[in-house]
Amino acid sequence: MDIDNLTLAQIVAKLQEAAQNCQCEGTRETIFTARGRDNIVPCLQCEPFYQALQHLEAAAALLKDI
């Protein structure tokens, strides 16, 4: 992925696609803890995609309001 030539929306879309095409097929497991509900990513290969998406989607939401 050549991120130098992509917009923020394209980067988010590419990361979402990469996470969905992972060997675990994008499944997420929900567990309940004392703090409430926590979502975990059971696959170590796609966990970085979801971590990056969390920040990029927040940035996209902020920029959308400007």
N, C-alpha and C positions, 0 to 999 in steps of 0.2 A: 504494500500500500504506500503510495507516494503522497504523504500528508502535506507536502509543500504546495500541491496543486488542488487541494480539496477545501471546500467550505466546511464550516462547523457542522452543518446539517448533513453533509456527505460523510464526514468522519463518523458522526453518530450512527448513520445508517450502515456504514461499513462495519463498525464495531458490533452493532446488533446482529448483522448477518453472520459475522465470524463467530459470535457466541452461539447463535442458533445452529450453525453448522459444525459445532464441536462434537466429539465422539459421544458425549452424554446427551446430545440432541437438545441442549438448552433447558433441560429439566432442572427445577429448583426444588429443594426440600424445605418444608416449613417445620420448625420445631417450636415448642412452647417452653418458655423458661419463666423464672420468677419475675423477670423484668417485663414480661409480656411476650409477644410473638417476635421471633427472630427468623429471618430468612437466611439460609446458608447456601452456598454453591458447593455441591459435593465434588465437583471436578476441578482439579488444580490447573488444568489447561485453560479453562474459560473464566476462572475467577478474576484474572487481571482485566479482562474485557468488561466484566460487570463493575469492577472498581472504577475503571476509567469512565464508563458510561454514567455512573452516578454523578461525577463531577461535570462532565460535558453536558449532560441533560440539564443540570442546574444552571450552567452558564448559558445554554441556549434559551432557557426560560427567562433569564434576566435580560438577555439581548432582545428577546421578542417583545418585551414591554417598552423598549426604547424607541 
